[in-house]
Amino acid sequence: MQPLMITAAICGAEVFRDQSPYVPYSPAELADEAVRCFEAGATMVHLHVREPDGTPSQRADLFAATMASIRARCPILVQFSTGGAVGMGVDERADAVKLRPDMATLSTGSVNFGDDVFSNPTPLVRQIARRIRQFDVVPEIECFDSGMVDTALRLARDGEIALPAHFDFVLGMAGGMGGSERHLDFMRSLVPDDCTWSVAGIGRFELPLARHAIAVGGHVRVGLEDNLYLSKGVLAKGSFELVAAVAQLAAEAGRKLATVDEARAILRLPSRPLA
């Protein structure tokens, strides 16, 4: 079984300080949190950025400042979100990929996002995939439902993405696929055997799905983007506490945590370019 890769999703675009005072906004705050997550056992940070007032942003200068601060302080892999926030267009969502992070997400279908719609029509998905490929960035295929796996495999047949790839299953969100072990087992059965996968359980599904992924050989994404609580009614003081909880689950299961070098090999990432 591969060593466990933990990805820390530290702020997202849909959680704010009126929900938790621990949500980081500024590049300095995001970098501080990434370092804490690395020290707790994470090998990758899934990065969104915010304007000073917390408004979701995809500004390349904010991504650049945040990534530079993170890389100056620890070797954690940096993954940019191209999802942005509901309502953003392709140029806004994908502009920062030109900075060549270690990975960038590629959501391969539309999904109800609570009362909103996270819109990813196939032509837009193809445009973002081409932008990711243009800058030699490795995509993480983000799937909220089973049809998104099918779309990803079709994109691979069309040469838009390369296989084997890494998939992230986002489960338990209102509007997407449910957050049970049965749902996760179905999703992982759909990807080719030589691909890798992780699970991001939303809300109360986060740690139970992490435990199941650890047991069956998958990888895990946790953080305030997906879940604000360490336990029922207890706010996590940062994504690092959720990373630490997953690291403890892994220790109890006897599964080693991946080093950054091991994660880079598992994900088939090239060597990090020189700044």
MARFIFI-868152 format. One line per field, with one value per residue: residue in one letter; x, y negated, z of N, C-alpha, C in turn. Coordinates in steps of 0.05 Angstrom, whole numbers, plus 5000, padded with zeros to 4 digits. Layout:
! residues N
rest	(A;...)
npx	(X;...)
npy	(Y;...)
npz	(Z;...)
capx	(X;...)
capy	(Y;...)
capz	(Z;...)
cpx	(X;...)
cpy	(Y;...)
cpz	(Z;...)
END
This chain:
! residues 275
rest	(M;Q;P;L;M;I;T;A;A;I;C;G;A;E;V;F;R;D;Q;S;P;Y;V;P;Y;S;P;A;E;L;A;D;E;A;V;R;C;F;E;A;G;A;T;M;V;H;L;H;V;R;E;P;D;G;T;P;S;Q;R;A;D;L;F;A;A;T;M;A;S;I;R;A;R;C;P;I;L;V;Q;F;S;T;G;G;A;V;G;M;G;V;D;E;R;A;D;A;V;K;L;R;P;D;M;A;T;L;S;T;G;S;V;N;F;G;D;D;V;F;S;N;P;T;P;L;V;R;Q;I;A;R;R;I;R;Q;F;D;V;V;P;E;I;E;C;F;D;S;G;M;V;D;T;A;L;R;L;A;R;D;G;E;I;A;L;P;A;H;F;D;F;V;L;G;M;A;G;G;M;G;G;S;E;R;H;L;D;F;M;R;S;L;V;P;D;D;C;T;W;S;V;A;G;I;G;R;F;E;L;P;L;A;R;H;A;I;A;V;G;G;H;V;R;V;G;L;E;D;N;L;Y;L;S;K;G;V;L;A;K;G;S;F;E;L;V;A;A;V;A;Q;L;A;A;E;A;G;R;K;L;A;T;V;D;E;A;R;A;I;L;R;L;P;S;R;P;L;A)
npx	(5017;5010;5046;5010;4982;4967;4925;4918;4864;4857;4827;4787;4731;4682;4675;4675;4697;4656;4634;4675;4729;4779;4790;4836;4857;4894;4956;5000;4974;4953;5001;5024;4987;4993;5045;5037;5003;5037;5074;5041;5033;5016;5025;5012;4984;4921;4902;4864;4853;4843;4813;4830;4785;4763;4735;4725;4778;4815;4862;4924;4969;4960;4960;5014;5043;5028;5044;5100;5113;5100;5134;5183;5187;5173;5174;5125;5079;5046;4982;4940;4873;4829;4777;4758;4707;4636;4607;4652;4690;4727;4777;4789;4788;4830;4876;4921;4949;4992;5034;5056;5045;5053;5010;4944;4875;4822;4758;4708;4655;4589;4554;4504;4512;4496;4450;4467;4498;4554;4585;4607;4609;4623;4655;4681;4710;4746;4775;4800;4830;4865;4893;4919;4951;4982;5019;5048;5030;5009;4946;4896;4841;4778;4721;4653;4612;4593;4589;4627;4675;4670;4669;4721;4751;4735;4757;4810;4814;4808;4855;4861;4874;4923;4931;4962;4923;4910;4855;4807;4756;4700;4657;4591;4571;4517;4477;4514;4545;4532;4560;4576;4611;4599;4587;4639;4667;4643;4657;4713;4718;4711;4755;4814;4861;4914;4912;4912;4878;4841;4801;4754;4716;4656;4638;4609;4623;4677;4721;4703;4704;4757;4781;4763;4786;4840;4843;4832;4871;4871;4879;4877;4840;4833;4808;4792;4764;4728;4706;4690;4695;4726;4705;4637;4605;4653;4697;4750;4815;4843;4863;4905;4894;4857;4887;4924;4889;4877;4928;4935;4895;4918;4965;4942;4922;4967;4991;5039;5057;5064;5125;5144;5175;5162;5107;5110;5131;5090;5048;5068;5097;5136;5204;5208;5205;5259;5258)
npy	(5024;4956;4901;4853;4796;4732;4680;4611;4570;4507;4459;4450;4424;4413;4409;4368;4316;4304;4352;4382;4360;4376;4380;4370;4311;4273;4273;4281;4304;4350;4376;4384;4421;4463;4480;4498;4540;4573;4587;4617;4662;4660;4666;4636;4573;4548;4495;4436;4366;4302;4236;4178;4169;4218;4235;4283;4297;4300;4278;4273;4248;4253;4309;4317;4289;4317;4370;4362;4347;4393;4432;4412;4426;4480;4547;4565;4590;4550;4537;4507;4482;4485;4478;4433;4388;4393;4371;4348;4338;4374;4350;4320;4360;4395;4365;4362;4408;4402;4392;4439;4480;4539;4573;4569;4561;4595;4591;4633;4629;4601;4581;4579;4531;4527;4477;4455;4461;4495;4485;4522;4532;4576;4552;4510;4538;4565;4521;4503;4549;4549;4502;4516;4557;4528;4501;4541;4564;4610;4640;4647;4688;4667;4692;4691;4724;4786;4783;4746;4772;4805;4765;4745;4790;4792;4743;4758;4797;4764;4737;4692;4693;4730;4800;4846;4812;4768;4770;4734;4744;4710;4713;4716;4666;4620;4630;4658;4723;4771;4780;4831;4893;4930;4899;4877;4925;4940;4896;4900;4948;4936;4912;4921;4975;4959;4907;4857;4838;4792;4773;4723;4710;4677;4634;4668;4716;4717;4738;4793;4813;4805;4842;4890;4886;4889;4942;4971;4958;4909;4837;4774;4714;4658;4603;4533;4513;4554;4572;4546;4564;4598;4636;4654;4593;4568;4523;4529;4504;4490;4514;4547;4577;4614;4641;4664;4698;4735;4756;4782;4821;4850;4869;4902;4941;4962;4942;4910;4841;4803;4775;4711;4720;4773;4767;4735;4772;4811;4782;4771;4725;4674;4652;4596;4532;4485;4424)
npz	(5000;4984;5015;5055;5027;5048;5034;5046;5048;5054;5055;5015;4977;4997;5051;5109;5155;5189;5198;5219;5258;5244;5190;5140;5103;5079;5039;5075;5119;5096;5081;5131;5151;5115;5127;5180;5169;5139;5178;5210;5180;5127;5056;5012;4994;4980;4944;4948;4939;4971;4971;5010;5043;5046;5002;4951;4905;4843;4830;4799;4822;4877;4883;4868;4908;4953;4941;4936;4988;5017;4993;5008;5059;5070;5042;5021;4972;4923;4903;4858;4857;4802;4804;4829;4846;4848;4788;4763;4703;4651;4638;4684;4723;4707;4701;4737;4731;4698;4731;4744;4787;4829;4820;4790;4799;4762;4750;4726;4711;4719;4779;4829;4879;4938;4941;4895;4829;4808;4753;4700;4640;4585;4542;4570;4608;4575;4556;4604;4616;4572;4582;4630;4611;4574;4605;4627;4675;4724;4725;4777;4778;4793;4823;4834;4826;4795;4738;4726;4728;4683;4644;4650;4633;4580;4562;4567;4527;4484;4485;4517;4570;4607;4621;4667;4719;4775;4817;4853;4897;4915;4964;4994;4993;4991;4937;4907;4900;4951;5019;5038;5055;5017;4972;4962;4951;4904;4870;4869;4843;4790;4767;4727;4741;4747;4762;4814;4875;4917;4974;4991;5041;5057;5109;5162;5140;5132;5166;5175;5122;5110;5144;5121;5070;5083;5100;5054;5017;4991;4986;5022;5029;5071;5110;5125;5082;5069;5116;5178;5229;5283;5316;5335;5342;5356;5335;5289;5300;5257;5192;5202;5248;5231;5193;5229;5256;5217;5208;5256;5252;5211;5236;5275;5241;5222;5176;5138;5133;5073;5049;5021;4975;4964;4954;4908;4872;4872;4850;4801;4788;4758;4772;4816;4786;4780;4816)
capx	(5000;5026;5045;4987;4985;4946;4923;4904;4848;4859;4807;4766;4718;4654;4674;4683;4703;4632;4629;4698;4750;4804;4794;4857;4851;4917;4978;5015;4958;4952;5027;5026;4970;5005;5067;5027;4993;5060;5086;5023;5034;5006;5045;5004;4964;4902;4902;4848;4863;4822;4818;4834;4760;4754;4721;4741;4793;4834;4883;4950;4988;4955;4971;5043;5053;5023;5062;5127;5117;5099;5158;5206;5186;5171;5174;5099;5070;5026;4962;4921;4846;4819;4748;4751;4682;4613;4603;4676;4695;4751;4802;4793;4793;4854;4899;4944;4963;5017;5054;5066;5045;5058;4986;4921;4851;4805;4731;4700;4626;4573;4541;4490;4528;4476;4429;4480;4508;4582;4580;4630;4602;4647;4674;4697;4728;4767;4792;4817;4849;4886;4910;4936;4971;4999;5040;5061;5022;4995;4919;4881;4813;4761;4696;4632;4593;4605;4591;4651;4696;4666;4678;4751;4762;4731;4778;4835;4813;4811;4881;4860;4889;4938;4928;4946;4919;4902;4827;4797;4727;4689;4632;4576;4562;4489;4476;4532;4543;4532;4585;4579;4633;4589;4592;4667;4676;4633;4673;4740;4716;4708;4780;4833;4876;4940;4908;4910;4854;4838;4773;4748;4689;4646;4626;4611;4633;4705;4738;4696;4713;4786;4787;4758;4807;4865;4841;4831;4894;4869;4891;4857;4840;4818;4814;4770;4747;4709;4694;4700;4694;4743;4685;4611;4604;4679;4711;4779;4829;4857;4864;4926;4882;4844;4909;4934;4870;4881;4954;4930;4881;4937;4982;4927;4919;4993;4998;5059;5052;5083;5142;5139;5188;5145;5082;5117;5134;5063;5032;5083;5102;5164;5218;5199;5221;5273;5244)
capy	(5000;4931;4882;4836;4768;4715;4653;4592;4550;4489;4437;4451;4399;4413;4407;4341;4313;4303;4380;4391;4339;4388;4382;4351;4296;4260;4291;4288;4323;4376;4389;4394;4445;4485;4490;4513;4566;4590;4597;4637;4686;4656;4665;4617;4553;4541;4466;4414;4340;4283;4208;4171;4171;4246;4242;4303;4285;4317;4260;4286;4237;4265;4336;4315;4281;4339;4393;4355;4348;4422;4446;4402;4436;4509;4560;4576;4587;4529;4543;4485;4487;4470;4475;4406;4386;4395;4347;4339;4349;4391;4334;4313;4385;4409;4347;4366;4433;4394;4391;4466;4494;4567;4585;4551;4578;4594;4602;4643;4628;4582;4593;4560;4523;4516;4463;4445;4481;4494;4491;4532;4544;4589;4534;4495;4558;4569;4497;4503;4571;4540;4482;4531;4571;4508;4493;4566;4569;4636;4636;4665;4689;4664;4704;4689;4745;4807;4774;4730;4792;4812;4743;4745;4812;4783;4723;4772;4809;4742;4725;4667;4699;4755;4821;4845;4786;4768;4762;4727;4748;4692;4728;4708;4638;4618;4627;4677;4750;4773;4783;4857;4910;4943;4880;4876;4949;4939;4877;4910;4971;4926;4902;4942;4986;4946;4880;4854;4822;4783;4766;4700;4712;4651;4632;4691;4739;4714;4757;4821;4821;4806;4868;4911;4884;4899;4971;4985;4952;4883;4814;4758;4684;4647;4575;4516;4511;4575;4578;4527;4575;4621;4655;4641;4568;4558;4512;4533;4479;4488;4540;4564;4595;4635;4657;4680;4719;4756;4769;4800;4844;4866;4882;4924;4962;4972;4933;4890;4817;4798;4751;4696;4734;4797;4757;4727;4797;4824;4765;4769;4697;4668;4636;4568;4514;4465;4398)
capz	(5000;4982;5037;5054;5021;5059;5022;5064;5034;5077;5058;4996;4968;5006;5080;5116;5184;5206;5205;5235;5258;5237;5161;5131;5080;5066;5032;5098;5135;5081;5083;5159;5154;5099;5143;5202;5158;5133;5203;5221;5164;5100;5035;4992;5001;4959;4949;4938;4950;4978;4974;5039;5058;5046;4977;4935;4883;4828;4821;4797;4841;4903;4882;4867;4934;4972;4935;4942;5017;5025;4984;5023;5087;5072;5015;5014;4945;4921;4883;4854;4848;4779;4808;4837;4860;4830;4771;4750;4676;4647;4639;4712;4738;4700;4695;4754;4723;4685;4751;4745;4812;4826;4808;4789;4798;4739;4755;4700;4707;4735;4802;4847;4902;4956;4925;4871;4810;4800;4725;4685;4615;4574;4528;4590;4620;4555;4556;4628;4612;4553;4596;4649;4595;4561;4624;4637;4702;4726;4736;4794;4768;4816;4815;4853;4819;4778;4711;4722;4722;4655;4627;4651;4616;4553;4557;4563;4501;4465;4487;4532;4595;4605;4641;4692;4731;4803;4820;4880;4899;4934;4970;5016;4990;4982;4908;4895;4909;4980;5033;5051;5045;4992;4950;4957;4938;4876;4855;4864;4824;4763;4755;4719;4763;4750;4772;4843;4882;4945;4980;5007;5053;5064;5135;5180;5126;5126;5179;5169;5095;5112;5157;5101;5049;5095;5102;5028;5000;4978;4999;5037;5031;5094;5115;5131;5058;5068;5142;5198;5256;5291;5326;5335;5357;5364;5312;5286;5302;5232;5178;5213;5268;5216;5183;5251;5262;5196;5213;5279;5241;5196;5255;5287;5221;5214;5149;5138;5118;5051;5048;4997;4953;4958;4941;4881;4856;4870;4832;4776;4784;4751;4793;4818;4770;4796;4816)
cpx	(5018;5025;5022;4994;4961;4948;4908;4890;4841;4839;4784;4755;4691;4652;4687;4686;4679;4623;4651;4719;4777;4809;4815;4849;4876;4938;4995;5000;4957;4979;5031;5011;4982;5029;5058;5016;5016;5072;5068;5021;5024;5029;5037;4983;4948;4895;4881;4860;4839;4831;4820;4808;4748;4739;4738;4753;4808;4857;4910;4970;4985;4965;5002;5055;5051;5042;5091;5133;5117;5125;5184;5209;5184;5168;5147;5092;5047;5008;4943;4894;4841;4788;4740;4726;4660;4610;4628;4679;4722;4776;4809;4801;4820;4879;4924;4960;4990;5040;5067;5068;5051;5035;4965;4896;4836;4779;4719;4670;4613;4559;4527;4508;4510;4454;4441;4487;4537;4583;4606;4621;4627;4665;4692;4718;4751;4786;4811;4838;4872;4904;4929;4958;4991;5023;5053;5055;5006;4967;4912;4852;4794;4732;4676;4610;4605;4608;4616;4676;4694;4675;4709;4763;4757;4751;4805;4836;4817;4838;4882;4874;4903;4931;4955;4945;4911;4874;4823;4767;4716;4660;4618;4566;4532;4488;4494;4527;4545;4559;4588;4603;4624;4593;4621;4676;4667;4651;4701;4741;4716;4735;4798;4852;4903;4937;4908;4886;4856;4808;4772;4720;4681;4632;4631;4622;4664;4722;4730;4706;4744;4794;4784;4779;4833;4865;4843;4852;4892;4883;4869;4862;4823;4825;4789;4753;4724;4694;4707;4704;4713;4726;4659;4611;4630;4694;4740;4792;4846;4856;4885;4915;4869;4865;4920;4916;4873;4907;4951;4915;4900;4956;4968;4923;4945;5002;5016;5049;5073;5100;5134;5151;5172;5119;5088;5119;5106;5047;5045;5089;5131;5178;5208;5217;5235;5258;5259)
cpy	(4975;4916;4863;4807;4753;4688;4635;4571;4528;4466;4438;4424;4395;4411;4380;4339;4310;4332;4391;4369;4349;4390;4361;4337;4286;4280;4299;4308;4350;4391;4400;4420;4469;4497;4507;4540;4584;4602;4618;4662;4683;4656;4646;4598;4547;4512;4451;4389;4322;4254;4201;4174;4199;4254;4262;4289;4306;4300;4274;4275;4247;4293;4335;4308;4304;4362;4387;4357;4377;4435;4436;4414;4466;4521;4571;4571;4566;4535;4519;4495;4472;4468;4447;4405;4387;4368;4338;4353;4362;4374;4327;4338;4397;4392;4354;4391;4426;4392;4418;4477;4523;4582;4563;4569;4574;4607;4609;4645;4607;4596;4571;4556;4510;4503;4452;4468;4476;4504;4498;4546;4555;4571;4519;4514;4563;4545;4497;4526;4563;4520;4496;4545;4552;4502;4517;4570;4595;4631;4656;4665;4689;4672;4703;4710;4763;4799;4758;4748;4799;4790;4741;4766;4805;4762;4737;4785;4788;4728;4699;4669;4725;4774;4835;4817;4790;4756;4754;4728;4730;4702;4716;4679;4638;4612;4646;4705;4752;4781;4810;4872;4924;4925;4878;4901;4950;4920;4888;4934;4961;4917;4925;4950;4971;4917;4880;4836;4813;4777;4741;4702;4685;4653;4657;4716;4739;4736;4787;4830;4822;4833;4891;4910;4895;4930;4985;4975;4925;4862;4795;4728;4676;4617;4558;4510;4530;4580;4560;4539;4599;4643;4640;4616;4556;4549;4520;4506;4474;4514;4559;4584;4618;4653;4675;4702;4742;4771;4788;4825;4862;4882;4906;4947;4973;4964;4908;4865;4813;4774;4736;4710;4759;4788;4748;4751;4810;4809;4761;4740;4693;4654;4608;4550;4494;4439;4378)
cpz	(5000;5009;5033;5048;5033;5046;5041;5047;5054;5078;5039;4987;4980;5037;5088;5147;5201;5213;5223;5235;5249;5207;5153;5106;5065;5058;5056;5116;5122;5083;5111;5162;5139;5114;5166;5193;5151;5158;5216;5204;5136;5080;5013;5004;4977;4963;4934;4950;4954;4976;5004;5055;5058;5020;4961;4911;4868;4817;4822;4817;4869;4905;4883;4894;4954;4967;4942;4972;5028;5018;4998;5050;5090;5045;5007;4985;4944;4897;4881;4847;4823;4781;4814;4854;4839;4815;4757;4723;4674;4649;4668;4727;4732;4696;4711;4747;4710;4705;4756;4774;4808;4813;4806;4786;4771;4746;4729;4696;4725;4758;4818;4872;4922;4939;4899;4852;4804;4771;4711;4659;4601;4558;4547;4602;4601;4555;4580;4626;4593;4566;4616;4633;4582;4579;4638;4666;4702;4738;4758;4785;4791;4808;4838;4849;4799;4749;4705;4717;4693;4637;4627;4633;4587;4545;4552;4536;4479;4466;4503;4559;4591;4628;4644;4704;4761;4804;4849;4880;4922;4940;4995;5015;4981;4952;4893;4905;4939;4992;5048;5040;5019;4968;4942;4942;4909;4860;4849;4845;4795;4750;4748;4742;4768;4758;4802;4849;4912;4949;4997;5017;5063;5092;5152;5167;5124;5139;5176;5142;5095;5124;5136;5079;5058;5094;5075;5008;4986;4994;5008;5033;5054;5096;5118;5106;5058;5094;5163;5225;5261;5302;5328;5354;5364;5338;5312;5287;5277;5218;5189;5234;5254;5203;5205;5258;5242;5201;5236;5269;5226;5214;5268;5267;5212;5186;5151;5123;5096;5057;5023;4972;4945;4944;4913;4862;4851;4849;4805;4768;4776;4774;4793;4802;4789;4794;4798)
END
